[in-house]
Amino acid sequence: MIPGLSNRRRFSDLTEQEILALAISSEEDDARIYRSYAERLRAEFPASAAIFDGMAEEEDQHRQRLIDLHRTRFGDVIPLIRREHVAGHYARKPVWLTANLPLDTIRGEAAAMEQEAHRFYTRAAQSTTDAATRKLLGDLAAAEAGHERRAGELTDTHLTEDARSDEDRSARRQFILTWVQPGLAGLMDGSVSTLAPIFATAFATQDTWTTFLVGTAASVGAGISMGFTEAAHDDGVLSGRGSPWKRGLASGVMTTLGGMGHALPYLIPDFWTATTIAVVVVFIELWAIAWIQNRFMETPFLRAALQVVLGGALVFAAGALIGGG
């Protein structure tokens, strides 16, 4: 036992029966994880779901072979030992942490699962001097390497070029609807709507600290308002726009950042220096909005720039005129 970790065993202290039992439970857990991935993806990404179904079946077959080997060598009673019982053994993330991951990330998680298992059994085989244990660990490492090859074969069978293209387009569309669109709306609102109160305060008071406080209050207030509005007005079930909390987070954070961008320069004590920097920041924000519209929303860049810059200029002028008056 390890001091301070008395409930966990060293891998080197496990018997061959316990190593085999650990492999059986690991294969069973991985099969369940793959089936969870398949169920999660089945509606939107059927080709990828078929791959994970096939990988789960492979895990079941390997588990059955290991059970047969255990029955032959040690009998029918398999000791209860799992990854979390062994110090230093690779761990799997809880399934709920991957429930809302993008498609490419889930594919990467599956590949990492097989690679981790392969590397672990390979290192374990190299660290033992017992011939029987070394052979057993080597067989397990080879089985995991076979999983990787089989995953590639399943990908070639189910995930054709057209299917991958369709799924990638669906994943990109979901990313845009859940993150980009709400974030862009927030950035536009934060960058443009706060121009009037910030610059009105600046020209009315010519006090940089007061301007900074007003700008911070306007930015944070707008961020909270936009975040809750985005999360509350659409639960994403009918529209397919994804989790309302993700959309609300994207919208709220980007709204706040958009406003704080041209409020922060007023931490500089000199009024005209702060105002000059704030104006430069505003133009950077507006061009960033135009670039995002062009990059993700496929809006022609010149049209997006004209719309955003014109709108920002009008709001800025209104704030300056009101504050100057």
PyMOL commands that set and color helices and strands:
alter all, ss='L'
color gray80, all
select helices_A, chain A and resi 11-13+16-41+46-74+83-85+95-98+103-127+131-158+161-193+195-205+208-233+244-261+264-267+271-296+301-324
alter helices_A, ss='H'
color red, helices_A
select strands_A, chain A and resi 9-10+86-87
alter strands_A, ss='S'
color yellow, strands_A
deselect
rebuild
show_as cartoon
